[in-house]
Amino acid sequence: MKIAVMGMGVAGSYLMARLKDSEHDVTGYERSVEEKHDSICAWG
């Protein structure tokens, strides 16, 4: 199954980590470019 995760915040990153070793084809998308991304999360 193809799965698209929209947003690489806390929830999106967690979901990607959980699904990365599964049989699913998972792709993550983020609206902000990496150079302008400022994480407000402790995980950041």
mmCIF file of the N, C-alpha and C atoms, coordinates in Angstrom:
data_MODEL
# 
_entry.id   MODEL 
# 
loop_
_atom_site.group_PDB 
_atom_site.id 
_atom_site.type_symbol 
_atom_site.label_atom_id 
_atom_site.label_alt_id 
_atom_site.label_comp_id 
_atom_site.label_asym_id 
_atom_site.label_entity_id 
_atom_site.label_seq_id 
_atom_site.pdbx_PDB_ins_code 
_atom_site.Cartn_x 
_atom_site.Cartn_y 
_atom_site.Cartn_z 
_atom_site.occupancy 
_atom_site.B_iso_or_equiv 
_atom_site.pdbx_formal_charge 
_atom_site.auth_seq_id 
_atom_site.auth_comp_id 
_atom_site.auth_asym_id 
_atom_site.auth_atom_id 
_atom_site.pdbx_PDB_model_num 
ATOM 1   N N  . MET A 1 1  ? 0.840  -1.165 0.000  1.00 0.00 ? 1  MET A N  1 
ATOM 2   C CA . MET A 1 1  ? 0.000  0.000  0.000  1.00 0.00 ? 1  MET A CA 1 
ATOM 3   C C  . MET A 1 1  ? 0.891  1.236  0.000  1.00 0.00 ? 1  MET A C  1 
ATOM 4   N N  . LYS A 1 2  ? 0.542  2.240  -0.784 1.00 0.00 ? 2  LYS A N  1 
ATOM 5   C CA . LYS A 1 2  ? 1.256  3.510  -0.777 1.00 0.00 ? 2  LYS A CA 1 
ATOM 6   C C  . LYS A 1 2  ? 0.612  4.427  0.253  1.00 0.00 ? 2  LYS A C  1 
ATOM 7   N N  . ILE A 1 3  ? 1.439  5.016  1.106  1.00 0.00 ? 3  ILE A N  1 
ATOM 8   C CA . ILE A 1 3  ? 0.959  5.906  2.157  1.00 0.00 ? 3  ILE A CA 1 
ATOM 9   C C  . ILE A 1 3  ? 1.725  7.216  2.058  1.00 0.00 ? 3  ILE A C  1 
ATOM 10  N N  . ALA A 1 4  ? 1.000  8.339  2.056  1.00 0.00 ? 4  ALA A N  1 
ATOM 11  C CA . ALA A 1 4  ? 1.607  9.668  2.063  1.00 0.00 ? 4  ALA A CA 1 
ATOM 12  C C  . ALA A 1 4  ? 1.351  10.301 3.421  1.00 0.00 ? 4  ALA A C  1 
ATOM 13  N N  . VAL A 1 5  ? 2.412  10.756 4.064  1.00 0.00 ? 5  VAL A N  1 
ATOM 14  C CA . VAL A 1 5  ? 2.301  11.438 5.345  1.00 0.00 ? 5  VAL A CA 1 
ATOM 15  C C  . VAL A 1 5  ? 2.494  12.922 5.072  1.00 0.00 ? 5  VAL A C  1 
ATOM 16  N N  . MET A 1 6  ? 1.483  13.708 5.379  1.00 0.00 ? 6  MET A N  1 
ATOM 17  C CA . MET A 1 6  ? 1.522  15.140 5.119  1.00 0.00 ? 6  MET A CA 1 
ATOM 18  C C  . MET A 1 6  ? 1.937  15.873 6.389  1.00 0.00 ? 6  MET A C  1 
ATOM 19  N N  . GLY A 1 7  ? 3.126  16.460 6.363  1.00 0.00 ? 7  GLY A N  1 
ATOM 20  C CA . GLY A 1 7  ? 3.639  17.195 7.517  1.00 0.00 ? 7  GLY A CA 1 
ATOM 21  C C  . GLY A 1 7  ? 4.611  16.357 8.323  1.00 0.00 ? 7  GLY A C  1 
ATOM 22  N N  . MET A 1 8  ? 5.799  16.885 8.525  1.00 0.00 ? 8  MET A N  1 
ATOM 23  C CA . MET A 1 8  ? 6.830  16.156 9.250  1.00 0.00 ? 8  MET A CA 1 
ATOM 24  C C  . MET A 1 8  ? 7.056  16.750 10.636 1.00 0.00 ? 8  MET A C  1 
ATOM 25  N N  . GLY A 1 9  ? 5.958  17.088 11.281 1.00 0.00 ? 9  GLY A N  1 
ATOM 26  C CA . GLY A 1 9  ? 6.021  17.532 12.675 1.00 0.00 ? 9  GLY A CA 1 
ATOM 27  C C  . GLY A 1 9  ? 6.163  16.326 13.582 1.00 0.00 ? 9  GLY A C  1 
ATOM 28  N N  . VAL A 1 10 ? 5.735  16.464 14.813 1.00 0.00 ? 10 VAL A N  1 
ATOM 29  C CA . VAL A 1 10 ? 5.868  15.386 15.788 1.00 0.00 ? 10 VAL A CA 1 
ATOM 30  C C  . VAL A 1 10 ? 5.099  14.146 15.342 1.00 0.00 ? 10 VAL A C  1 
ATOM 31  N N  . ALA A 1 11 ? 3.830  14.317 15.003 1.00 0.00 ? 11 ALA A N  1 
ATOM 32  C CA . ALA A 1 11 ? 2.995  13.169 14.637 1.00 0.00 ? 11 ALA A CA 1 
ATOM 33  C C  . ALA A 1 11 ? 3.447  12.537 13.323 1.00 0.00 ? 11 ALA A C  1 
ATOM 34  N N  . GLY A 1 12 ? 3.750  13.362 12.321 1.00 0.00 ? 12 GLY A N  1 
ATOM 35  C CA . GLY A 1 12 ? 4.182  12.837 11.031 1.00 0.00 ? 12 GLY A CA 1 
ATOM 36  C C  . GLY A 1 12 ? 5.504  12.100 11.114 1.00 0.00 ? 12 GLY A C  1 
ATOM 37  N N  . SER A 1 13 ? 6.435  12.647 11.866 1.00 0.00 ? 13 SER A N  1 
ATOM 38  C CA . SER A 1 13 ? 7.738  11.999 12.038 1.00 0.00 ? 13 SER A CA 1 
ATOM 39  C C  . SER A 1 13 ? 7.602  10.682 12.789 1.00 0.00 ? 13 SER A C  1 
ATOM 40  N N  . TYR A 1 14 ? 6.749  10.661 13.796 1.00 0.00 ? 14 TYR A N  1 
ATOM 41  C CA . TYR A 1 14 ? 6.513  9.433  14.553 1.00 0.00 ? 14 TYR A CA 1 
ATOM 42  C C  . TYR A 1 14 ? 5.904  8.363  13.655 1.00 0.00 ? 14 TYR A C  1 
ATOM 43  N N  . LEU A 1 15 ? 4.919  8.757  12.861 1.00 0.00 ? 15 LEU A N  1 
ATOM 44  C CA . LEU A 1 15 ? 4.270  7.808  11.959 1.00 0.00 ? 15 LEU A CA 1 
ATOM 45  C C  . LEU A 1 15 ? 5.262  7.259  10.938 1.00 0.00 ? 15 LEU A C  1 
ATOM 46  N N  . MET A 1 16 ? 6.099  8.120  10.368 1.00 0.00 ? 16 MET A N  1 
ATOM 47  C CA . MET A 1 16 ? 7.116  7.667  9.412  1.00 0.00 ? 16 MET A CA 1 
ATOM 48  C C  . MET A 1 16 ? 8.074  6.672  10.075 1.00 0.00 ? 16 MET A C  1 
ATOM 49  N N  . ALA A 1 17 ? 8.485  6.955  11.306 1.00 0.00 ? 17 ALA A N  1 
ATOM 50  C CA . ALA A 1 17 ? 9.394  6.054  12.016 1.00 0.00 ? 17 ALA A CA 1 
ATOM 51  C C  . ALA A 1 17 ? 8.748  4.695  12.260 1.00 0.00 ? 17 ALA A C  1 
ATOM 52  N N  . ARG A 1 18 ? 7.467  4.695  12.576 1.00 0.00 ? 18 ARG A N  1 
ATOM 53  C CA . ARG A 1 18 ? 6.758  3.434  12.834 1.00 0.00 ? 18 ARG A CA 1 
ATOM 54  C C  . ARG A 1 18 ? 6.559  2.612  11.569 1.00 0.00 ? 18 ARG A C  1 
ATOM 55  N N  . LEU A 1 19 ? 6.378  3.279  10.423 1.00 0.00 ? 19 LEU A N  1 
ATOM 56  C CA . LEU A 1 19 ? 6.056  2.583  9.181  1.00 0.00 ? 19 LEU A CA 1 
ATOM 57  C C  . LEU A 1 19 ? 7.258  2.301  8.285  1.00 0.00 ? 19 LEU A C  1 
ATOM 58  N N  . LYS A 1 20 ? 8.438  2.832  8.607  1.00 0.00 ? 20 LYS A N  1 
ATOM 59  C CA . LYS A 1 20 ? 9.576  2.738  7.689  1.00 0.00 ? 20 LYS A CA 1 
ATOM 60  C C  . LYS A 1 20 ? 10.028 1.303  7.421  1.00 0.00 ? 20 LYS A C  1 
ATOM 61  N N  . ASP A 1 21 ? 9.879  0.421  8.378  1.00 0.00 ? 21 ASP A N  1 
ATOM 62  C CA . ASP A 1 21 ? 10.308 -0.966 8.194  1.00 0.00 ? 21 ASP A CA 1 
ATOM 63  C C  . ASP A 1 21 ? 9.147  -1.902 7.885  1.00 0.00 ? 21 ASP A C  1 
ATOM 64  N N  . SER A 1 22 ? 8.018  -1.340 7.497  1.00 0.00 ? 22 SER A N  1 
ATOM 65  C CA . SER A 1 22 ? 6.848  -2.161 7.170  1.00 0.00 ? 22 SER A CA 1 
ATOM 66  C C  . SER A 1 22 ? 6.860  -2.492 5.678  1.00 0.00 ? 22 SER A C  1 
ATOM 67  N N  . GLU A 1 23 ? 5.884  -3.242 5.248  1.00 0.00 ? 23 GLU A N  1 
ATOM 68  C CA . GLU A 1 23 ? 5.775  -3.604 3.831  1.00 0.00 ? 23 GLU A CA 1 
ATOM 69  C C  . GLU A 1 23 ? 5.158  -2.482 3.001  1.00 0.00 ? 23 GLU A C  1 
ATOM 70  N N  . HIS A 1 24 ? 4.784  -1.374 3.630  1.00 0.00 ? 24 HIS A N  1 
ATOM 71  C CA . HIS A 1 24 ? 4.142  -0.268 2.929  1.00 0.00 ? 24 HIS A CA 1 
ATOM 72  C C  . HIS A 1 24 ? 5.175  0.669  2.294  1.00 0.00 ? 24 HIS A C  1 
ATOM 73  N N  . ASP A 1 25 ? 4.767  1.324  1.213  1.00 0.00 ? 25 ASP A N  1 
ATOM 74  C CA . ASP A 1 25 ? 5.588  2.332  0.538  1.00 0.00 ? 25 ASP A CA 1 
ATOM 75  C C  . ASP A 1 25 ? 5.191  3.687  1.120  1.00 0.00 ? 25 ASP A C  1 
ATOM 76  N N  . VAL A 1 26 ? 6.007  4.229  2.029  1.00 0.00 ? 26 VAL A N  1 
ATOM 77  C CA . VAL A 1 26 ? 5.662  5.441  2.769  1.00 0.00 ? 26 VAL A CA 1 
ATOM 78  C C  . VAL A 1 26 ? 6.517  6.605  2.290  1.00 0.00 ? 26 VAL A C  1 
ATOM 79  N N  . THR A 1 27 ? 5.864  7.738  2.016  1.00 0.00 ? 27 THR A N  1 
ATOM 80  C CA . THR A 1 27 ? 6.549  8.957  1.608  1.00 0.00 ? 27 THR A CA 1 
ATOM 81  C C  . THR A 1 27 ? 6.066  10.102 2.486  1.00 0.00 ? 27 THR A C  1 
ATOM 82  N N  . GLY A 1 28 ? 6.995  10.927 2.960  1.00 0.00 ? 28 GLY A N  1 
ATOM 83  C CA . GLY A 1 28 ? 6.647  12.073 3.798  1.00 0.00 ? 28 GLY A CA 1 
ATOM 84  C C  . GLY A 1 28 ? 6.789  13.374 3.034  1.00 0.00 ? 28 GLY A C  1 
ATOM 85  N N  . TYR A 1 29 ? 5.883  14.300 3.280  1.00 0.00 ? 29 TYR A N  1 
ATOM 86  C CA . TYR A 1 29 ? 5.886  15.613 2.636  1.00 0.00 ? 29 TYR A CA 1 
ATOM 87  C C  . TYR A 1 29 ? 5.838  16.704 3.693  1.00 0.00 ? 29 TYR A C  1 
ATOM 88  N N  . GLU A 1 30 ? 6.590  17.771 3.459  1.00 0.00 ? 30 GLU A N  1 
ATOM 89  C CA . GLU A 1 30 ? 6.605  18.916 4.364  1.00 0.00 ? 30 GLU A CA 1 
ATOM 90  C C  . GLU A 1 30 ? 6.456  20.184 3.536  1.00 0.00 ? 30 GLU A C  1 
ATOM 91  N N  . ARG A 1 31 ? 5.606  21.085 3.977  1.00 0.00 ? 31 ARG A N  1 
ATOM 92  C CA . ARG A 1 31 ? 5.352  22.333 3.260  1.00 0.00 ? 31 ARG A CA 1 
ATOM 93  C C  . ARG A 1 31 ? 6.545  23.277 3.345  1.00 0.00 ? 31 ARG A C  1 
ATOM 94  N N  . SER A 1 32 ? 7.177  23.355 4.498  1.00 0.00 ? 32 SER A N  1 
ATOM 95  C CA . SER A 1 32 ? 8.294  24.272 4.702  1.00 0.00 ? 32 SER A CA 1 
ATOM 96  C C  . SER A 1 32 ? 9.582  23.683 4.136  1.00 0.00 ? 32 SER A C  1 
ATOM 97  N N  . VAL A 1 33 ? 10.399 24.538 3.540  1.00 0.00 ? 33 VAL A N  1 
ATOM 98  C CA . VAL A 1 33 ? 11.712 24.078 3.087  1.00 0.00 ? 33 VAL A CA 1 
ATOM 99  C C  . VAL A 1 33 ? 12.609 23.915 4.316  1.00 0.00 ? 33 VAL A C  1 
ATOM 100 N N  . GLU A 1 34 ? 13.567 23.030 4.223  1.00 0.00 ? 34 GLU A N  1 
ATOM 101 C CA . GLU A 1 34 ? 14.403 22.710 5.385  1.00 0.00 ? 34 GLU A CA 1 
ATOM 102 C C  . GLU A 1 34 ? 15.152 23.932 5.917  1.00 0.00 ? 34 GLU A C  1 
ATOM 103 N N  . GLU A 1 35 ? 15.585 24.822 5.031  1.00 0.00 ? 35 GLU A N  1 
ATOM 104 C CA . GLU A 1 35 ? 16.349 25.993 5.456  1.00 0.00 ? 35 GLU A CA 1 
ATOM 105 C C  . GLU A 1 35 ? 15.514 26.939 6.314  1.00 0.00 ? 35 GLU A C  1 
ATOM 106 N N  . LYS A 1 36 ? 14.191 26.920 6.137  1.00 0.00 ? 36 LYS A N  1 
ATOM 107 C CA . LYS A 1 36 ? 13.326 27.834 6.879  1.00 0.00 ? 36 LYS A CA 1 
ATOM 108 C C  . LYS A 1 36 ? 12.577 27.139 8.011  1.00 0.00 ? 36 LYS A C  1 
ATOM 109 N N  . HIS A 1 37 ? 12.845 25.857 8.214  1.00 0.00 ? 37 HIS A N  1 
ATOM 110 C CA . HIS A 1 37 ? 12.132 25.110 9.246  1.00 0.00 ? 37 HIS A CA 1 
ATOM 111 C C  . HIS A 1 37 ? 12.755 25.379 10.608 1.00 0.00 ? 37 HIS A C  1 
ATOM 112 N N  . ASP A 1 38 ? 11.935 25.803 11.546 1.00 0.00 ? 38 ASP A N  1 
ATOM 113 C CA . ASP A 1 38 ? 12.392 26.054 12.909 1.00 0.00 ? 38 ASP A CA 1 
ATOM 114 C C  . ASP A 1 38 ? 11.542 25.217 13.848 1.00 0.00 ? 38 ASP A C  1 
ATOM 115 N N  . SER A 1 39 ? 12.102 24.154 14.352 1.00 0.00 ? 39 SER A N  1 
ATOM 116 C CA . SER A 1 39 ? 11.358 23.234 15.205 1.00 0.00 ? 39 SER A CA 1 
ATOM 117 C C  . SER A 1 39 ? 11.121 23.840 16.579 1.00 0.00 ? 39 SER A C  1 
ATOM 118 N N  . ILE A 1 40 ? 9.870  23.771 17.029 1.00 0.00 ? 40 ILE A N  1 
ATOM 119 C CA . ILE A 1 40 ? 9.547  24.232 18.372 1.00 0.00 ? 40 ILE A CA 1 
ATOM 120 C C  . ILE A 1 40 ? 9.387  23.045 19.316 1.00 0.00 ? 40 ILE A C  1 
ATOM 121 N N  . CYS A 1 41 ? 9.732  21.885 18.821 1.00 0.00 ? 41 CYS A N  1 
ATOM 122 C CA . CYS A 1 41 ? 9.562  20.654 19.585 1.00 0.00 ? 41 CYS A CA 1 
ATOM 123 C C  . CYS A 1 41 ? 10.880 20.252 20.240 1.00 0.00 ? 41 CYS A C  1 
ATOM 124 N N  . ALA A 1 42 ? 10.793 19.622 21.383 1.00 0.00 ? 42 ALA A N  1 
ATOM 125 C CA . ALA A 1 42 ? 11.998 19.152 22.067 1.00 0.00 ? 42 ALA A CA 1 
ATOM 126 C C  . ALA A 1 42 ? 12.716 18.073 21.269 1.00 0.00 ? 42 ALA A C  1 
ATOM 127 N N  . TRP A 1 43 ? 11.980 17.375 20.368 1.00 0.00 ? 43 TRP A N  1 
ATOM 128 C CA . TRP A 1 43 ? 12.596 16.347 19.535 1.00 0.00 ? 43 TRP A CA 1 
ATOM 129 C C  . TRP A 1 43 ? 13.469 16.968 18.456 1.00 0.00 ? 43 TRP A C  1 
ATOM 130 N N  . GLY A 1 44 ? 13.185 18.237 18.069 1.00 0.00 ? 44 GLY A N  1 
ATOM 131 C CA . GLY A 1 44 ? 13.762 18.935 16.938 1.00 0.00 ? 44 GLY A CA 1 
ATOM 132 C C  . GLY A 1 44 ? 15.213 18.861 16.831 1.00 0.00 ? 44 GLY A C  1 
# 
